[in-house]
Amino acid sequence: MTEYDLTSVIGVHLDRHLVLPLLEFLSERELYDEKSLMEGKLNLLKQTNMVDFALDTHHALHGEEDEDLIGRRGRVVEKLKALQNQTEPIVKVFQSEEFQQHVQTTRDGRLLFEYLEREHGFKADMLNTLYDYAKFLYECGNYSDASEYLYFHKVLTPTSDKNVVNSLWGKLACEILMQNWDAAYERCRNSKTS
């Protein structure tokens, strides 16, 4: 059965986060040695900011803590807190009822940005901060929040922005990882017109 498995062929072309569910699937199917799969998963996790998951996997494999991962966890948490502090004013605006109502009535991202600029002192560089935060959340495995912030980044960013395509692909990856198949399909369809 393993001769038909294409995970190693397609896995090299996928984001690390998209490979993890494939390894979980292979583990459930018991096609390969579980320890080898867990080693592969640990190697992938070490290349992400999903440090708690990596620590759990390392402990399950080796029965001990990995001091390097524990140190790295502290650095990841520190950076996450710093990004949260930087994006707090942005997130507060996005969570306000007034903004939510405005989003429902305004379909043009440029007009929405002008509203934010006028009413909330929003600046263009705040979009880069929002993107950095969303990307970091994705790298930590928080796909739901990353998806939401990548959506706002995509809507508010002009098509000429350097990160607009990354937002689009990041949002698609989040939808896939959350198994929101309809949303992922829509994202694919919309990417053809973007």
N, CA, C and O atoms as a DFTB+ gen file, in Angstrom:
776 C
 N C O
     1  1       0.814      -1.200       0.000
     2  2       0.000       0.000       0.000
     3  2       0.859       1.265       0.000
     4  3       0.471       2.282      -0.575
     5  1       2.025       1.199       0.647
     6  2       2.878       2.386       0.731
     7  2       3.431       2.807      -0.627
     8  3       3.834       3.958      -0.798
     9  1       3.455       1.895      -1.589
    10  2       3.976       2.267      -2.908
    11  2       3.071       3.278      -3.617
    12  3       3.496       3.922      -4.576
    13  1       1.827       3.422      -3.150
    14  2       0.886       4.371      -3.739
    15  2       0.816       5.682      -2.969
    16  3       0.095       6.597      -3.368
    17  1       1.547       5.781      -1.887
    18  2       1.524       6.987      -1.058
    19  2       2.359       8.086      -1.716
    20  3       3.545       7.899      -1.984
    21  1       1.732       9.224      -1.970
    22  2       2.404      10.346      -2.628
    23  2       2.788      11.467      -1.662
    24  3       3.169      12.554      -2.099
    25  1       2.696      11.221      -0.382
    26  2       2.966      12.267       0.607
    27  2       4.359      12.854       0.441
    28  3       4.526      14.073       0.467
    29  1       5.358      11.998       0.270
    30  2       6.723      12.508       0.141
    31  2       6.920      13.266      -1.172
    32  3       7.785      14.137      -1.253
    33  1       6.142      12.952      -2.185
    34  2       6.257      13.631      -3.478
    35  2       5.635      15.022      -3.402
    36  3       6.254      16.000      -3.822
    37  1       4.416      15.116      -2.870
    38  2       3.755      16.421      -2.827
    39  2       4.149      17.242      -1.603
    40  3       4.076      18.471      -1.624
    41  1       4.564      16.567      -0.545
    42  2       4.897      17.259       0.699
    43  2       5.990      18.296       0.553
    44  3       5.967      19.320       1.236
    45  1       6.944      18.049      -0.322
    46  2       8.046      19.001      -0.506
    47  2       7.577      20.305      -1.145
    48  3       8.286      21.311      -1.099
    49  1       6.382      20.291      -1.741
    50  2       5.849      21.480      -2.398
    51  2       4.821      22.214      -1.543
    52  3       4.285      23.240      -1.962
    53  1       4.542      21.695      -0.349
    54  2       3.527      22.276       0.521
    55  2       4.152      23.014       1.698
    56  3       5.285      22.745       2.096
    57  1       3.394      23.935       2.235
    58  2       3.760      24.593       3.481
    59  2       3.818      23.529       4.580
    60  3       3.054      22.563       4.551
    61  1       4.709      23.702       5.533
    62  2       4.879      22.719       6.618
    63  2       3.567      22.427       7.336
    64  3       3.280      21.285       7.692
    65  1       2.782      23.472       7.539
    66  2       1.521      23.306       8.266
    67  2       0.552      22.403       7.496
    68  3      -0.258      21.701       8.101
    69  1       0.634      22.423       6.183
    70  2      -0.236      21.578       5.371
    71  2       0.240      20.127       5.326
    72  3      -0.540      19.233       4.996
    73  1       1.489      19.888       5.649
    74  2       2.025      18.525       5.672
    75  2       1.632      17.806       6.972
    76  3       1.449      16.588       6.978
    77  1       1.506      18.552       8.055
    78  2       1.181      17.931       9.346
    79  2      -0.101      17.097       9.305
    80  3      -0.090      15.973       9.808
    81  1      -1.208      17.589       8.731
    82  2      -2.406      16.736       8.655
    83  2      -2.186      15.471       7.811
    84  3      -2.797      14.433       8.067
    85  1      -1.316      15.570       6.812
    86  2      -1.021      14.391       6.001
    87  2      -0.303      13.337       6.839
    88  3      -0.569      12.142       6.712
    89  1       0.604      13.793       7.691
    90  2       1.307      12.852       8.581
    91  2       0.340      12.243       9.596
    92  3       0.451      11.064       9.932
    93  1      -0.597      13.037      10.077
    94  2      -1.624      12.515      10.994
    95  2      -2.454      11.430      10.300
    96  3      -2.752      10.389      10.884
    97  1      -2.816      11.695       9.050
    98  2      -3.590      10.727       8.275
    99  2      -2.805       9.422       8.113
   100  3      -3.352       8.335       8.304
   101  1      -1.527       9.535       7.762
   102  2      -0.690       8.334       7.605
   103  2      -0.567       7.577       8.918
   104  3      -0.536       6.347       8.933
   105  1      -0.497       8.310      10.013
   106  2      -0.408       7.684      11.325
   107  2      -1.669       6.879      11.635
   108  3      -1.592       5.764      12.152
   109  1      -2.821       7.448      11.316
   110  2      -4.097       6.751      11.552
   111  2      -4.208       5.490      10.699
   112  3      -4.783       4.490      11.128
   113  1      -3.660       5.544       9.502
   114  2      -3.743       4.409       8.578
   115  2      -2.724       3.320       8.904
   116  3      -2.812       2.207       8.386
   117  1      -1.763       3.640       9.756
   118  2      -0.735       2.697      10.186
   119  2       0.023       2.082       9.006
   120  3       0.310       0.885       8.983
   121  1       0.340       2.940       8.024
   122  2       1.093       2.479       6.856
   123  2       2.598       2.438       7.127
   124  3       3.336       1.667       6.513
   125  1       3.029       3.281       8.055
   126  2       4.448       3.392       8.348
   127  2       4.677       3.197       9.843
   128  3       3.742       3.213      10.644
   129  1       5.921       3.015      10.187
   130  2       6.318       2.906      11.579
   131  2       5.957       4.206      12.299
   132  3       6.344       5.292      11.866
   133  1       5.222       4.089      13.386
   134  2       4.732       5.270      14.120
   135  2       5.870       6.150      14.615
   136  3       5.770       7.376      14.566
   137  1       6.936       5.547      15.084
   138  2       8.064       6.334      15.584
   139  2       8.676       7.178      14.462
   140  3       9.029       8.337      14.681
   141  1       8.801       6.607      13.275
   142  2       9.349       7.358      12.139
   143  2       8.456       8.534      11.776
   144  3       8.936       9.631      11.491
   145  1       7.147       8.290      11.789
   146  2       6.206       9.374      11.499
   147  2       6.292      10.483      12.544
   148  3       6.247      11.668      12.213
   149  1       6.415      10.087      13.800
   150  2       6.521      11.088      14.865
   151  2       7.822      11.877      14.756
   152  3       7.841      13.076      15.034
   153  1       8.905      11.222      14.358
   154  2      10.178      11.925      14.138
   155  2      10.021      12.943      13.009
   156  3      10.494      14.075      13.112
   157  1       9.357      12.531      11.940
   158  2       9.101      13.448      10.830
   159  2       8.241      14.623      11.268
   160  3       8.498      15.766      10.890
   161  1       7.220      14.336      12.066
   162  2       6.348      15.391      12.566
   163  2       7.140      16.352      13.445
   164  3       6.984      17.568      13.340
   165  1       7.986      15.807      14.307
   166  2       8.796      16.649      15.188
   167  2       9.738      17.535      14.376
   168  3       9.895      18.716      14.684
   169  1      10.356      16.982      13.355
   170  2      11.244      17.775      12.499
   171  2      10.485      18.922      11.834
   172  3      10.999      20.035      11.732
   173  1       9.270      18.648      11.387
   174  2       8.443      19.709      10.794
   175  2       8.069      20.752      11.835
   176  3       8.184      21.953      11.590
   177  1       7.624      20.293      12.990
   178  2       7.179      21.209      14.043
   179  2       8.299      22.124      14.516
   180  3       8.052      23.278      14.866
   181  1       9.506      21.626      14.530
   182  2      10.642      22.437      14.960
   183  2      10.887      23.606      14.009
   184  3      11.563      24.568      14.373
   185  1      10.345      23.531      12.798
   186  2      10.509      24.597      11.817
   187  2       9.332      25.578      11.833
   188  3       9.243      26.462      10.981
   189  1       8.437      25.415      12.801
   190  2       7.295      26.315      12.953
   191  2       7.381      26.962      14.338
   192  3       8.337      26.742      15.081
   193  1       6.374      27.755      14.664
   194  2       6.278      28.318      16.009
   195  2       5.254      27.558      16.846
   196  3       4.773      28.075      17.854
   197  1       4.920      26.350      16.442
   198  2       3.998      25.500      17.199
   199  2       4.816      24.740      18.258
   200  3       4.901      23.512      18.246
   201  1       5.400      25.505      19.154
   202  2       6.384      24.967      20.077
   203  2       5.753      24.015      21.097
   204  3       6.359      23.003      21.450
   205  1       4.545      24.325      21.574
   206  2       3.906      23.419      22.538
   207  2       3.645      22.051      21.911
   208  3       3.860      21.017      22.544
   209  1       3.187      22.056      20.683
   210  2       2.947      20.806      19.954
   211  2       4.268      20.053      19.776
   212  3       4.324      18.834      19.932
   213  1       5.321      20.792      19.449
   214  2       6.643      20.171      19.287
   215  2       7.129      19.585      20.617
   216  3       7.685      18.488      20.646
   217  1       6.920      20.313      21.710
   218  2       7.320      19.818      23.028
   219  2       6.568      18.536      23.381
   220  3       7.163      17.580      23.879
   221  1       5.258      18.520      23.123
   222  2       4.459      17.316      23.396
   223  2       4.936      16.134      22.556
   224  3       5.049      15.013      23.050
   225  1       5.214      16.401      21.284
   226  2       5.669      15.338      20.387
   227  2       7.042      14.825      20.827
   228  3       7.285      13.619      20.833
   229  1       7.929      15.737      21.191
   230  2       9.258      15.343      21.657
   231  2       9.151      14.496      22.928
   232  3       9.844      13.489      23.069
   233  1       8.288      14.908      23.841
   234  2       8.119      14.166      25.089
   235  2       7.538      12.772      24.819
   236  3       7.958      11.791      25.433
   237  1       6.570      12.692      23.898
   238  2       5.982      11.390      23.561
   239  2       7.019      10.464      22.926
   240  3       6.990       9.252      23.139
   241  1       7.922      11.034      22.158
   242  2       8.957      10.241      21.489
   243  2      10.091       9.828      22.424
   244  3      10.527       8.677      22.426
   245  1      10.553      10.783      23.207
   246  2      11.783      10.570      23.969
   247  2      11.576      10.494      25.483
   248  3      12.506      10.166      26.221
   249  1      10.367      10.794      25.944
   250  2      10.074      10.711      27.370
   251  2      10.759      11.769      28.213
   252  3      10.844      11.634      29.433
   253  1      11.247      12.816      27.574
   254  2      11.922      13.896      28.304
   255  2      11.665      15.222      27.606
   256  3      11.194      15.262      26.469
   257  1      11.980      16.295      28.298
   258  2      11.806      17.636      27.752
   259  2      13.006      17.998      26.870
   260  3      14.121      17.526      27.093
   261  1      12.762      18.827      25.886
   262  2      13.826      19.341      25.029
   263  2      14.125      20.771      25.482
   264  3      13.301      21.670      25.318
   265  1      15.298      20.965      26.044
   266  2      15.666      22.278      26.605
   267  2      15.690      23.367      25.536
   268  3      15.311      24.507      25.804
   269  1      16.133      23.023      24.326
   270  2      16.145      24.012      23.238
   271  2      14.729      24.476      22.913
   272  3      14.490      25.666      22.710
   273  1      13.796      23.534      22.864
   274  2      12.402      23.898      22.580
   275  2      11.800      24.722      23.712
   276  3      11.013      25.637      23.465
   277  1      12.163      24.405      24.943
   278  2      11.648      25.180      26.079
   279  2      12.141      26.621      25.983
   280  3      11.374      27.558      26.205
   281  1      13.412      26.798      25.655
   282  2      13.950      28.149      25.466
   283  2      13.290      28.860      24.307
   284  3      12.981      30.050      24.383
   285  1      13.076      28.124      23.237
   286  2      12.431      28.711      22.061
   287  2      11.001      29.109      22.369
   288  3      10.513      30.122      21.867
   289  1      10.329      28.321      23.188
   290  2       8.957      28.648      23.565
   291  2       8.888      30.022      24.221
   292  3       7.985      30.810      23.938
   293  1       9.835      30.298      25.085
   294  2       9.884      31.607      25.740
   295  2      10.040      32.738      24.737
   296  3       9.410      33.787      24.872
   297  1      10.878      32.525      23.733
   298  2      11.081      33.557      22.712
   299  2       9.833      33.736      21.849
   300  3       9.491      34.856      21.471
   301  1       9.159      32.635      21.541
   302  2       7.932      32.718      20.738
   303  2       6.848      33.462      21.507
   304  3       6.174      34.329      20.951
   305  1       6.680      33.132      22.773
   306  2       5.671      33.811      23.599
   307  2       5.992      35.297      23.719
   308  3       5.098      36.140      23.655
   309  1       7.264      35.609      23.893
   310  2       7.690      37.009      23.993
   311  2       7.350      37.778      22.717
   312  3       6.826      38.891      22.777
   313  1       7.647      37.188      21.577
   314  2       7.349      37.855      20.304
   315  2       5.839      37.970      20.094
   316  3       5.356      38.982      19.587
   317  1       5.102      36.942      20.480
   318  2       3.649      36.985      20.351
   319  2       3.076      38.130      21.182
   320  3       2.214      38.871      20.709
   321  1       3.543      38.274      22.395
   322  2       3.066      39.371      23.256
   323  2       3.411      40.724      22.655
   324  3       2.591      41.642      22.684
   325  1       4.608      40.855      22.114
   326  2       5.006      42.119      21.489
   327  2       4.100      42.440      20.302
   328  3       3.658      43.578      20.147
   329  1       3.825      41.441      19.468
   330  2       2.935      41.661      18.321
   331  2       1.508      41.953      18.775
   332  3       0.822      42.773      18.166
   333  1       1.059      41.295      19.831
   334  2      -0.273      41.575      20.363
   335  2      -0.362      43.025      20.831
   336  3      -1.362      43.698      20.583
   337  1       0.671      43.502      21.500
   338  2       0.680      44.897      21.955
   339  2       0.658      45.866      20.780
   340  3      -0.028      46.887      20.827
   341  1       1.402      45.553      19.732
   342  2       1.441      46.416      18.550
   343  2       0.096      46.448      17.833
   344  3      -0.304      47.486      17.306
   345  1      -0.595      45.324      17.811
   346  2      -1.854      45.248      17.052
   347  2      -3.095      45.510      17.907
   348  3      -4.207      45.555      17.381
   349  1      -2.918      45.682      19.207
   350  2      -4.072      45.882      20.084
   351  2      -4.996      47.012      19.608
   352  3      -6.211      46.816      19.574
   353  1      -4.463      48.193      19.238
   354  2      -5.373      49.251      18.773
   355  2      -6.128      48.861      17.497
   356  3      -7.288      49.232      17.317
   357  1      -5.470      48.122      16.629
   358  2      -6.096      47.690      15.374
   359  2      -7.216      46.701      15.680
   360  3      -8.325      46.828      15.161
   361  1      -6.922      45.721      16.522
   362  2      -7.895      44.686      16.865
   363  2      -9.112      45.296      17.560
   364  3     -10.244      44.884      17.307
   365  1      -8.882      46.266      18.426
   366  2     -10.004      46.925      19.107
   367  2     -10.939      47.583      18.103
   368  3     -12.160      47.498      18.233
   369  1     -10.368      48.232      17.113
   370  2     -11.197      48.861      16.070
   371  2     -11.988      47.790      15.327
   372  3     -13.188      47.948      15.102
   373  1     -11.320      46.699      14.946
   374  2     -11.983      45.640      14.192
   375  2     -13.094      44.969      14.992
   376  3     -14.074      44.494      14.418
   377  1     -12.947      44.930      16.302
   378  2     -13.943      44.271      17.143
   379  2     -15.107      45.189      17.522
   380  3     -16.114      44.733      18.064
   381  1     -14.965      46.474      17.236
   382  2     -16.032      47.404      17.607
   383  2     -17.282      47.152      16.755
   384  3     -17.195      46.792      15.581
   385  1     -18.421      47.347      17.370
   386  2     -19.699      47.143      16.673
   387  2     -19.838      48.108      15.503
   388  3     -20.358      47.751      14.446
   389  1     -19.363      49.337      15.708
   390  2     -19.435      50.350      14.657
   391  2     -18.695      49.880      13.398
   392  3     -19.202      49.993      12.282
   393  1     -17.481      49.351      13.608
   394  2     -16.692      48.867      12.476
   395  2     -17.377      47.673      11.808
   396  3     -17.439      47.602      10.581
   397  1     -17.887      46.745      12.601
   398  2     -18.557      45.569      12.057
   399  2     -19.748      45.979      11.181
   400  3     -19.978      45.385      10.127
   401  1     -20.486      46.971      11.609
   402  2     -21.614      47.465      10.808
   403  2     -21.118      48.108       9.523
   404  3     -21.711      47.941       8.458
   405  1     -20.026      48.844       9.641
   406  2     -19.463      49.496       8.459
   407  2     -18.966      48.462       7.445
   408  3     -19.110      48.655       6.238
   409  1     -18.389      47.381       7.928
   410  2     -17.922      46.307       7.047
   411  2     -19.096      45.711       6.276
   412  3     -18.975      45.398       5.091
   413  1     -20.229      45.558       6.953
   414  2     -21.405      44.970       6.303
   415  2     -21.953      45.856       5.186
   416  3     -22.495      45.352       4.203
   417  1     -21.812      47.180       5.334
   418  2     -22.393      48.097       4.340
   419  2     -21.400      48.549       3.278
   420  3     -21.805      49.030       2.220
   421  1     -20.109      48.401       3.545
   422  2     -19.088      48.856       2.601
   423  2     -18.367      47.656       2.015
   424  3     -17.713      46.903       2.737
   425  1     -18.483      47.478       0.721
   426  2     -17.819      46.348       0.057
   427  2     -16.490      46.748      -0.586
   428  3     -15.713      45.886      -0.994
   429  1     -16.233      48.035      -0.674
   430  2     -15.009      48.524      -1.297
   431  2     -13.938      48.712      -0.233
   432  3     -14.118      49.500       0.695
   433  1     -12.823      47.993      -0.358
   434  2     -11.739      48.051       0.614
   435  2     -11.130      49.441       0.728
   436  3     -10.740      49.861       1.818
   437  1     -11.047      50.152      -0.382
   438  2     -10.478      51.503      -0.371
   439  2     -11.343      52.434       0.469
   440  3     -10.824      53.227       1.253
   441  1     -12.674      52.339       0.306
   442  2     -13.592      53.161       1.097
   443  2     -13.537      52.779       2.574
   444  3     -13.617      53.638       3.452
   445  1     -13.402      51.508       2.829
   446  2     -13.299      51.031       4.208
   447  2     -12.012      51.548       4.854
   448  3     -12.009      51.950       6.018
   449  1     -10.928      51.534       4.090
   450  2      -9.669      52.064       4.610
   451  2      -9.785      53.561       4.882
   452  3      -9.308      54.046       5.907
   453  1     -10.417      54.291       3.968
   454  2     -10.611      55.732       4.169
   455  2     -11.446      56.001       5.414
   456  3     -11.168      56.943       6.155
   457  1     -12.458      55.189       5.646
   458  2     -13.267      55.321       6.856
   459  2     -12.392      55.110       8.090
   460  3     -12.448      55.900       9.032
   461  1     -11.584      54.046       8.089
   462  2     -10.708      53.763       9.227
   463  2      -9.704      54.897       9.445
   464  3      -9.413      55.278      10.579
   465  1      -9.189      55.419       8.355
   466  2      -8.231      56.507       8.425
   467  2      -8.875      57.759       9.032
   468  3      -8.292      58.417       9.893
   469  1     -10.065      58.067       8.575
   470  2     -10.776      59.266       9.004
   471  2     -11.301      59.149      10.438
   472  3     -11.134      60.066      11.242
   473  1     -11.929      58.026      10.749
   474  2     -12.617      57.873      12.031
   475  2     -11.750      57.304      13.153
   476  3     -12.025      57.536      14.331
   477  1     -10.715      56.566      12.794
   478  2      -9.932      55.880      13.820
   479  2      -8.428      56.153      13.729
   480  3      -7.640      55.513      14.426
   481  1      -8.029      57.094      12.880
   482  2      -6.614      57.427      12.762
   483  2      -5.757      56.298      12.218
   484  3      -4.563      56.220      12.508
   485  1      -6.369      55.424      11.427
   486  2      -5.671      54.277      10.853
   487  2      -4.617      54.758       9.871
   488  3      -4.855      55.679       9.089
   489  1      -3.445      54.126       9.918
   490  2      -2.337      54.471       9.024
   491  2      -1.992      53.260       8.158
   492  3      -2.236      52.116       8.543
   493  1      -1.423      53.525       6.990
   494  2      -1.082      52.450       6.052
   495  2      -0.102      51.451       6.667
   496  3      -0.201      50.254       6.397
   497  1       0.842      51.920       7.489
   498  2       1.822      51.004       8.072
   499  2       1.186      50.042       9.074
   500  3       1.785      49.026       9.424
   501  1      -0.031      50.360       9.538
   502  2      -0.731      49.450      10.444
   503  2      -1.121      48.158       9.723
   504  3      -1.276      47.111      10.352
   505  1      -1.274      48.242       8.412
   506  2      -1.592      47.040       7.631
   507  2      -0.428      46.058       7.651
   508  3      -0.630      44.846       7.713
   509  1       0.796      46.591       7.597
   510  2       1.972      45.710       7.683
   511  2       2.055      45.053       9.049
   512  3       2.404      43.877       9.160
   513  1       1.732      45.811      10.089
   514  2       1.719      45.266      11.449
   515  2       0.669      44.169      11.557
   516  3       0.916      43.120      12.152
   517  1      -0.512      44.416      10.976
   518  2      -1.581      43.421      10.985
   519  2      -1.149      42.159      10.240
   520  3      -1.405      41.046      10.700
   521  1      -0.502      42.330       9.104
   522  2      -0.017      41.183       8.333
   523  2       1.009      40.381       9.138
   524  3       0.935      39.154       9.195
   525  1       1.964      41.076       9.760
   526  2       2.990      40.394      10.552
   527  2       2.361      39.590      11.691
   528  3       2.777      38.467      11.974
   529  1       1.364      40.174      12.334
   530  2       0.674      39.496      13.433
   531  2      -0.074      38.265      12.912
   532  3       0.007      37.189      13.505
   533  1      -0.794      38.426      11.812
   534  2      -1.544      37.302      11.237
   535  2      -0.599      36.177      10.827
   536  3      -0.887      35.004      11.066
   537  1       0.509      36.527      10.222
   538  2       1.493      35.523       9.797
   539  2       2.064      34.786      11.009
   540  3       2.240      33.568      10.975
   541  1       2.351      35.524      12.072
   542  2       2.891      34.896      13.267
   543  2       1.860      33.967      13.906
   544  3       2.202      32.879      14.369
   545  1       0.595      34.399      13.930
   546  2      -0.471      33.538      14.459
   547  2      -0.562      32.251      13.647
   548  3      -0.733      31.168      14.207
   549  1      -0.449      32.371      12.338
   550  2      -0.462      31.195      11.462
   551  2       0.697      30.267      11.825
   552  3       0.511      29.058      11.965
   553  1       1.885      30.835      11.974
   554  2       3.063      30.035      12.293
   555  2       2.935      29.342      13.648
   556  3       3.559      28.308      13.887
   557  1       2.119      29.919      14.530
   558  2       1.871      29.315      15.851
   559  2       0.738      28.299      15.809
   560  3       0.482      27.623      16.805
   561  1       0.057      28.182      14.672
   562  2      -1.037      27.230      14.548
   563  2      -2.392      27.793      14.934
   564  3      -3.351      27.033      15.064
   565  1      -2.499      29.092      15.120
   566  2      -3.778      29.733      15.431
   567  2      -4.406      30.176      14.111
   568  3      -4.406      31.359      13.770
   569  1      -4.940      29.201      13.380
   570  2      -5.422      29.448      12.031
   571  2      -6.690      30.289      11.989
   572  3      -6.898      31.044      11.039
   573  1      -7.529      30.173      12.990
   574  2      -8.782      30.923      13.011
   575  2      -8.531      32.433      13.077
   576  3      -9.059      33.187      12.259
   577  1      -7.732      32.868      14.044
   578  2      -7.435      34.298      14.155
   579  2      -6.594      34.773      12.979
   580  3      -6.808      35.872      12.468
   581  1      -5.650      33.965      12.551
   582  2      -4.825      34.334      11.394
   583  2      -5.705      34.558      10.177
   584  3      -5.507      35.515       9.429
   585  1      -6.669      33.682       9.980
   586  2      -7.577      33.796       8.846
   587  2      -8.351      35.109       8.883
   588  3      -8.485      35.792       7.868
   589  1      -8.854      35.449      10.055
   590  2      -9.631      36.689      10.197
   591  2      -8.786      37.914       9.874
   592  3      -9.233      38.797       9.142
   593  1      -7.567      37.975      10.413
   594  2      -6.720      39.146      10.191
   595  2      -6.167      39.189       8.768
   596  3      -5.969      40.270       8.213
   597  1      -5.918      38.032       8.181
   598  2      -5.486      38.011       6.779
   599  2      -6.614      38.487       5.867
   600  3      -6.369      39.137       4.850
   601  1      -7.837      38.160       6.235
   602  2      -8.986      38.647       5.463
   603  2      -9.011      40.176       5.476
   604  3      -9.118      40.806       4.424
   605  1      -8.912      40.772       6.669
   606  2      -8.935      42.233       6.763
   607  2      -7.744      42.847       6.043
   608  3      -7.872      43.885       5.394
   609  1      -6.583      42.205       6.159
   610  2      -5.411      42.711       5.446
   611  2      -5.665      42.717       3.947
   612  3      -5.370      43.701       3.268
   613  1      -6.203      41.637       3.436
   614  2      -6.468      41.531       1.995
   615  2      -7.481      42.573       1.543
   616  3      -7.304      43.203       0.501
   617  1      -8.546      42.757       2.325
   618  2      -9.602      43.701       1.951
   619  2      -9.084      45.141       1.957
   620  3      -9.418      45.927       1.071
   621  1      -8.276      45.481       2.947
   622  2      -7.849      46.867       3.131
   623  2      -6.597      47.245       2.343
   624  3      -6.283      48.427       2.204
   625  1      -5.892      46.259       1.835
   626  2      -4.617      46.510       1.161
   627  2      -4.821      46.704      -0.338
   628  3      -5.566      45.955      -0.970
   629  1      -4.157      47.709      -0.907
   630  2      -4.222      47.857      -2.368
   631  2      -3.577      46.657      -3.061
   632  3      -2.679      46.025      -2.505
   633  1      -4.026      46.350      -4.250
   634  2      -3.525      45.169      -4.965
   635  2      -2.039      45.266      -5.290
   636  3      -1.411      44.256      -5.609
   637  1      -1.473      46.455      -5.213
   638  2      -0.046      46.621      -5.500
   639  2       0.842      46.317      -4.297
   640  3       2.065      46.286      -4.432
   641  1       0.257      46.094      -3.132
   642  2       1.038      45.828      -1.915
   643  2       1.831      44.534      -2.058
   644  3       1.370      43.577      -2.679
   645  1       3.030      44.516      -1.475
   646  2       3.924      43.361      -1.595
   647  2       3.380      42.107      -0.917
   648  3       3.771      40.998      -1.282
   649  1       2.479      42.257       0.072
   650  2       1.984      41.101       0.814
   651  2       0.567      40.675       0.440
   652  3       0.005      39.784       1.076
   653  1      -0.013      41.292      -0.571
   654  2      -1.402      40.973      -0.888
   655  2      -1.551      39.524      -1.364
   656  3      -2.524      38.862      -1.004
   657  1      -0.631      39.032      -2.145
   658  2      -0.694      37.643      -2.613
   659  2      -0.436      36.690      -1.449
   660  3      -1.076      35.643      -1.348
   661  1       0.489      37.048      -0.582
   662  2       0.744      36.218       0.601
   663  2      -0.489      36.139       1.490
   664  3      -0.778      35.084       2.055
   665  1      -1.215      37.236       1.619
   666  2      -2.461      37.225       2.405
   667  2      -3.465      36.259       1.793
   668  3      -4.126      35.493       2.495
   669  1      -3.563      36.312       0.492
   670  2      -4.502      35.446      -0.221
   671  2      -4.167      33.976      -0.001
   672  3      -5.048      33.182       0.328
   673  1      -2.903      33.609      -0.180
   674  2      -2.485      32.219       0.009
   675  2      -2.562      31.804       1.469
   676  3      -2.930      30.672       1.781
   677  1      -2.212      32.726       2.365
   678  2      -2.301      32.431       3.790
   679  2      -3.730      32.171       4.223
   680  3      -3.995      31.259       5.006
   681  1      -4.642      32.970       3.714
   682  2      -6.066      32.786       4.027
   683  2      -6.543      31.433       3.501
   684  3      -7.268      30.722       4.197
   685  1      -6.149      31.075       2.294
   686  2      -6.513      29.774       1.732
   687  2      -5.963      28.633       2.596
   688  3      -6.682      27.680       2.895
   689  1      -4.705      28.728       2.990
   690  2      -4.105      27.687       3.837
   691  2      -4.849      27.575       5.165
   692  3      -5.088      26.471       5.655
   693  1      -5.211      28.710       5.744
   694  2      -5.969      28.684       7.016
   695  2      -7.294      27.958       6.841
   696  3      -7.667      27.129       7.671
   697  1      -7.999      28.267       5.773
   698  2      -9.306      27.630       5.526
   699  2      -9.139      26.119       5.346
   700  3      -9.945      25.339       5.853
   701  1      -8.107      25.715       4.634
   702  2      -7.847      24.286       4.446
   703  2      -7.529      23.625       5.785
   704  3      -8.070      22.566       6.101
   705  1      -6.663      24.242       6.562
   706  2      -6.257      23.657       7.844
   707  2      -7.400      23.608       8.859
   708  3      -7.407      22.757       9.748
   709  1      -8.365      24.519       8.726
   710  2      -9.541      24.481       9.601
   711  2     -10.647      23.611       9.001
   712  3     -11.724      23.466       9.580
   713  1     -10.361      23.040       7.839
   714  2     -11.295      22.182       7.109
   715  2     -12.583      22.911       6.746
   716  3     -13.663      22.321       6.742
   717  1     -12.458      24.195       6.441
   718  2     -13.572      24.995       5.927
   719  2     -13.531      24.891       4.401
   720  3     -13.078      25.804       3.709
   721  1     -14.014      23.765       3.902
   722  2     -13.849      23.443       2.483
   723  2     -14.581      24.415       1.570
   724  3     -14.062      24.779       0.514
   725  1     -15.781      24.842       1.960
   726  2     -16.522      25.782       1.121
   727  2     -15.791      27.117       1.025
   728  3     -15.679      27.699      -0.054
   729  1     -15.295      27.594       2.162
   730  2     -14.547      28.855       2.179
   731  2     -13.252      28.714       1.370
   732  3     -12.862      29.639       0.658
   733  1     -12.589      27.563       1.479
   734  2     -11.354      27.342       0.719
   735  2     -11.655      27.328      -0.780
   736  3     -10.898      27.877      -1.580
   737  1     -12.754      26.701      -1.143
   738  2     -13.147      26.673      -2.555
   739  2     -13.412      28.101      -3.061
   740  3     -12.960      28.476      -4.143
   741  1     -14.140      28.882      -2.276
   742  2     -14.423      30.276      -2.647
   743  2     -13.125      31.073      -2.768
   744  3     -12.982      31.896      -3.672
   745  1     -12.195      30.832      -1.870
   746  2     -10.911      31.515      -1.895
   747  2     -10.180      31.193      -3.206
   748  3      -9.577      32.070      -3.825
   749  1     -10.245      29.922      -3.615
   750  2      -9.614      29.521      -4.888
   751  2     -10.283      30.212      -6.073
   752  3      -9.618      30.725      -6.973
   753  1     -11.588      30.213      -6.050
   754  2     -12.324      30.879      -7.146
   755  2     -12.024      32.359      -7.193
   756  3     -11.820      32.919      -8.269
   757  1     -11.995      33.002      -6.028
   758  2     -11.730      34.441      -5.977
   759  2     -10.305      34.773      -6.348
   760  3     -10.035      35.866      -6.846
   761  1      -9.389      33.856      -6.118
   762  2      -7.982      34.144      -6.453
   763  2      -7.794      34.233      -7.960
   764  3      -6.853      34.869      -8.434
   765  1      -8.677      33.602      -8.706
   766  2      -8.592      33.704     -10.162
   767  2      -8.920      35.108     -10.639
   768  3      -8.411      35.557     -11.666
   769  1      -9.785      35.811      -9.878
   770  2     -10.201      37.143     -10.285
   771  2      -9.410      38.244      -9.586
   772  3      -9.523      39.416      -9.944
   773  1      -8.613      37.869      -8.590
   774  2      -7.843      38.886      -7.839
   775  2      -6.592      39.273      -8.570
   776  3      -5.829      40.110      -8.088
